[in-house]
């Protein structure tokens, strides 16, 4: 007659874990290690993809150059400029006075001019 053995619930010597718990713990550590390595590889691949995608969009925009002319007085100097999205603001200084010109870079049109007058 075959003797059916009871599950061995006796802890391993020096631990409080049974052999079954040790096997489950080893499996959990292996799965979590694989998830960590896979997640790190995914993040690294996403960074490389975003970095290479950004470079291509800049090059594509450079190949799609548009020329625009801005007529300013002969004695005018560009003091500062600021870029926000597709708009460019120029601070012009001339003998006639200071002026801020806002240009839409997508269309090349002047959106508005602001004459600065001292009080």
Secondary structure, 3 states (H helix, E strand, C coil): CCCCCCCCCCCCCCCCCCHHHHHHHHHHHHHHHHHHHHHHHHHHHHHHHHHHHHHHHHHHHHHCCCCCCCCCCCCCEEEEEEEECCEEEEEEEECCEEEEEEEECCCCCEEEEEEECCC
